[in-house]
Amino acid sequence: MNIGVIIAGGSGRRMQQEIPKQFININDKPVLIYTLEAFQNHPLISAIEVVCIDGWHDVVWSYAKQYNITKLKWIVSGGSTGQESIRNGVYNLEDKCSPDDVIIIHDGIRPLVDQEVLTDIIVKCEQYGNAVTSLPYNEQIFVIDDEISTTKYIPRETLRRVSTPQAYKFGKLDWAYHEAFEKEIGIYGSSYTNTMMVELGERLYFAAGSDKNIKLTTPDDLAMFKALISQKKTER
């Protein structure tokens, strides 16, 4: 099976809204539903799990019924951090998945994930055991010296931008979260599954990415999302 694990456990304070940002309506549709539709419509996705903020489970089930998200099979409560939320989603699948099943982890607030990106990450994961969405880095990166100056830069040709979706074989993913939380490796701060895997000594493999796969964090991001939706409608 290929299972999408959608992380929607955050409160989104930076969005300055009264409700979590994944439930904000854009053109009369919640942000989270745009994300779920991308997984629902992909022929290689077998099932969907949503890791959701407490108090919103029934809302997600209602939206799934309203928008015909038939692949949604499980809703799990999130944790106090992003890593705890992903861990909760992984642990919930322990009696439902085989070691070779592909688990695609994706942020619920990245609603414009392309079908081609999902295809490539599944194919690469089946080939290598994992795959992370990536893009070249096009800006110059300098290393801070004394907070106001620098004498060192990192060649951008050696860098890749990595985000979600990310895909891992379930057996290795489940092992990794048990190992990380037992030994407190790669689970704090801004860590995510990809950085945790590297800290555990795993090699990651790159898959295709897209500049349109934006993360909705601030009100400016919502404006960009609306513009991209309008552009897609025009292209049709």
Salt bridges, closest charged atoms under 4 A:
GLU37 OE1 - LYS29 NZ 2.94
ASP54 OD1 - HIS57 NE2 3.89
GLU94 OE2 - HIS178 NE2 2.65
ASP95 OD1 - LYS96 NZ 2.83
ASP107 OD2 - ARG110 NE 3.13
ASP120 OD1 - LYS124 NZ 2.87
ASP174 OD1 - HIS178 NE2 3.67
GLU179 OE2 - LYS183 NZ 2.62
GLU202 OE1 - LYS172 NZ 2.95
ASP211 OD1 - ARG161 NH2 2.99
